[in-house]
Amino acid sequence: MNNPYEVLGVSPSATDEEIKKAYRELAKKYHPDNYTDSPLADVAEQKMKEVNEAYDEINKMRQKGKGTGSQSAGGYNSYNSYNAQNSKYYSVRIYIQRNMINEAERILNEAPISERDAEWNFLMGMCAYRRGFNEQANTYFNTACNMDPNNAEYRTAVNNMNNQRAYNYGGYTTNPNVNSTACSVCDICSAIMCADCLCSCCRSC
Amino acid sequence: MTIDKAANPTAKMISDLAALEGGNDLQKRVLSEFGYQIGRWVYLIDAADDYEKDKKSGNFNPFIKADINDKDYINSVLSQSLARAYDAYNLLDIIDFKPIIDNMMLYGFPNKQNAVLNNRQEVKNEQSV
């Protein structure tokens, strides 16, 4: 594998604490929950695997002994691990996994109106999402969820949509009703912290 | 003509252009997704910006056509494209200019989005990542 320190973006002389922090940030970035229905889910999974391997490698080299503390990426209830065998839309799911959306939709469109159940709507949503048709995906996922509120797979999809539509990624939030020239709590707090640091710098030690 | 379909030509164009920059299949896929959602965002932010003008002139506008004038709704449509673009962007191994592009994704784009939807001036001298 590549230089594990490079993978984590740290120098070989980084402290254990710095290593852990770097790992946590990357694990947060590549976490499978961020990519549940995404066409790039496998790419994220691969990156997560690389990060986990690098973290394990570094800990081994530093002789951490038992338990590296790295999270297993395999424990999540992913779309890929869904028990698709029972689904009457098994082939549709396979097509979606392989990003063969035309084929998936062809089969779905053959279903008579009376058979268009929650799963049908969910899979139509997956197809739309893969095409980049976010609005259509949103509608289908919500319909699926309304038809079968107890289904975790559909609920997860709707939650993903809602999270993305809020765009709260740590920078500015997208909010058309907030005058972002005003001070947020973050601005005030950081200003106080800055002032405090400056004052400490001026104090004689 | 839904919003999705209206944005598709622009989105697809940027998607294909971005994918050309990919060195391997994986990069092409990531750049494809990134380009598509950015292209979609560009088309839709432009439509949001031209909303009033198009209403007066009768020109085609995907939001007007879909009977949408709720600012919060338009905001979430735009935000979702930005979110998908950012998720894709995170899967690229950017080396050059990464802090600048990070800044754009987390501050520049949302700032512009807020400004357009509020018909306001953008915040100058923004924070950096």
Interface residues (C-beta under 8 A of the other chain):
Chain A: K29 Y30 N34 Y35 S38 P39 L40 V43 A44 K47 A128 R131 G132 F133 N134 E135 Q136 N138 M161 N163 Q164 R165 A166 Y167 Y169 G170 G171 Y172 T173 T174 N175 P176 N177 V178 N179 S180 T181
Chain B: T2 I3 D4 K5 N8 A11 S15 L26 R29 V30 E33 Y36 Q37 R40 K71 D72 I74 N75 S76 V77 L78 S79 Q80 S81 L82 A83 R84 Y86 D87 A88 N90 L91 M105 L106 Y107 P110 N111 Q113 N114 L117 N118 R120 V123 E126 V129
